[in-house]
Every structure is written in C-alpha cells, then in structure tokens.
Amino acid sequence: SSDKSASSKGSSGGASTSASAAATSAAAASSGEAKPAEGASEAPPLPENVTPPALPTTTHQPVEGGQPASPEDAKSIEGVVRGITAETTLRSYMGYIPQHTCKKVLDENGGEKSLDLGQIPDVPLDSYPDFKKAKPTIDSVTDIKVSGDTASAQVTASTESEGQTVATQRFAKENGKWVFCN
C-alpha cells in the first residue's frame, strides 16, 4: 500500500488546511451544507481530525517474486495511482484513497466508516491556497511488478512545496480491481 492509504482514517498528514477563497459548489448548495457568503474570505474549515492525503513518503519493498505487469494490469495500476489527480473537490479528493484501498488496510484503520466524508466540505480543491500552491502531481509510475493478486510500482510524485518523492507502493487485486494495499 502507499502511505496514502493511511488517510482512510483521515490522519495521514499532508497539506495544511488553511483557506482563503470563497467556495461555490452546486453540490454543497443542494445538500444544504454551509458555504461562505459571496465574497467571503475563507472556505469552510476542515474538521480537526481530518487531514488531506499526502504524497507517499515511505518506500515499501517491491512485491517478492514479481514479474513485469501485463499491459492491462499496468494500465489499471497506473490508473489507480493517477486517479487522485482527477479529483476536483475536497470531499472527492479526501474520499479517493479510502475508496481505492484494500479491505485489510481499511479494517486495520477503523473500517470503511472511519472517515465520515459528510463532515468534509464539498468545495473546489483550489479554494484551499495550500493545495493550490502545492500543485501535487504524479510524475511517473514505473517498474510495475505483479505476483498473483499483489503488485508493486515505483511512483514518483511531486509538489511545489516539498519537491519530488520516489516511493514503492503496494497493491492488491480485490473484486477484479487493483487497489492500494500494504
């Protein structure tokens, strides 16, 4: 698993959560959630126990006895790694890792219900200056190795504030799909 999977408890560390842009979200408005008044200087604060997922910082060992991934497995694994970069709201970003993490890791971290996504504002990610400033990216996903229903990949990610990190992430195949898993 990547260290990002620890965020299923909402405690992985990561970007600071100060905010300074007014948030406008049709989803928030239609769900009755509070949103700042037009022209307000701050987006809704995150609950104290919730921290956005961080880029990986700990390297796991590559999968033992792994063989180069088939093109199909490589595409799927790269897709799950890069998928977080397609998220555009804070709630979807925070939910991405738990929704793409193996059951074993979720259970070790309090189960699927340990992160109440309803308490996370459904506002644009770029309404949080630290996220906008960090500009997180997945630079590459390489050396993908598969052994049965386990896999590993070398992931290079970067942020403007922390620079580049390289880590080996681990995966498991559950219900026919590759997910983060240690």
SULJO-V847776 format. One record per residue. N is the residue number from 1. SS is DSSP state (~ for helix, > for strand, _ for the rest). PSI is psi as a letter, one per 30 degrees, with the letter a starting at -180 (none if undefined). Layout:
n: {N N}
ss: {SS SS}
psi: {PSI PSI}
//
This chain:
n: {1 2 3 4 5 6 7 8 9 10 11 12 13 14 15 16 17 18 19 20 21 22 23 24 25 26 27 28 29 30 31 32 33 34 35 36 37 38 39 40 41 42 43 44 45 46 47 48 49 50 51 52 53 54 55 56 57 58 59 60 61 62 63 64 65 66 67 68 69 70 71 72 73 74 75 76 77 78 79 80 81 82 83 84 85 86 87 88 89 90 91 92 93 94 95 96 97 98 99 100 101 102 103 104 105 106 107 108 109 110 111 112 113 114 115 116 117 118 119 120 121 122 123 124 125 126 127 128 129 130 131 132 133 134 135 136 137 138 139 140 141 142 143 144 145 146 147 148 149 150 151 152 153 154 155 156 157 158 159 160 161 162 163 164 165 166 167 168 169 170 171 172 173 174 175 176 177 178 179 180 181 182}
ss: {_ _ ~ ~ ~ ~ ~ ~ ~ _ > _ _ _ _ _ _ _ _ _ _ _ _ _ _ ~ ~ ~ ~ ~ ~ _ _ _ _ _ _ _ _ _ _ _ _ _ _ _ _ _ _ _ > _ _ _ _ _ _ _ _ _ _ _ _ _ _ _ > > _ _ ~ ~ ~ ~ ~ ~ ~ ~ ~ ~ ~ ~ ~ ~ ~ ~ _ _ > ~ ~ ~ ~ ~ ~ ~ ~ ~ ~ _ > _ ~ ~ ~ ~ ~ ~ _ _ _ ~ ~ ~ _ _ ~ ~ ~ _ _ _ _ > ~ ~ ~ _ ~ ~ ~ ~ ~ ~ _ _ > > > > > > > > > > > _ _ > > > > > > > > > > _ _ _ > > > > > > > > > > > > _ _ > > > > _ _}
psi: {l l f f f f f f f g h f a a k l g l l g k k k k k e e e e f f g l k l l l k g l f k l k l l l e g k k k k l l k f k k l k l k k g k l k k l e e e e e e e e e e e f e f f f k f l e e e e e f e e e f h k l e e e e e f g g l f g f j j f f f k k i l k e g f j e e e e e e h k l j e l j l h j k k j b g l l l k j k k l l l e e f a k k k k k l l l l j k h g k k l k k none}
//
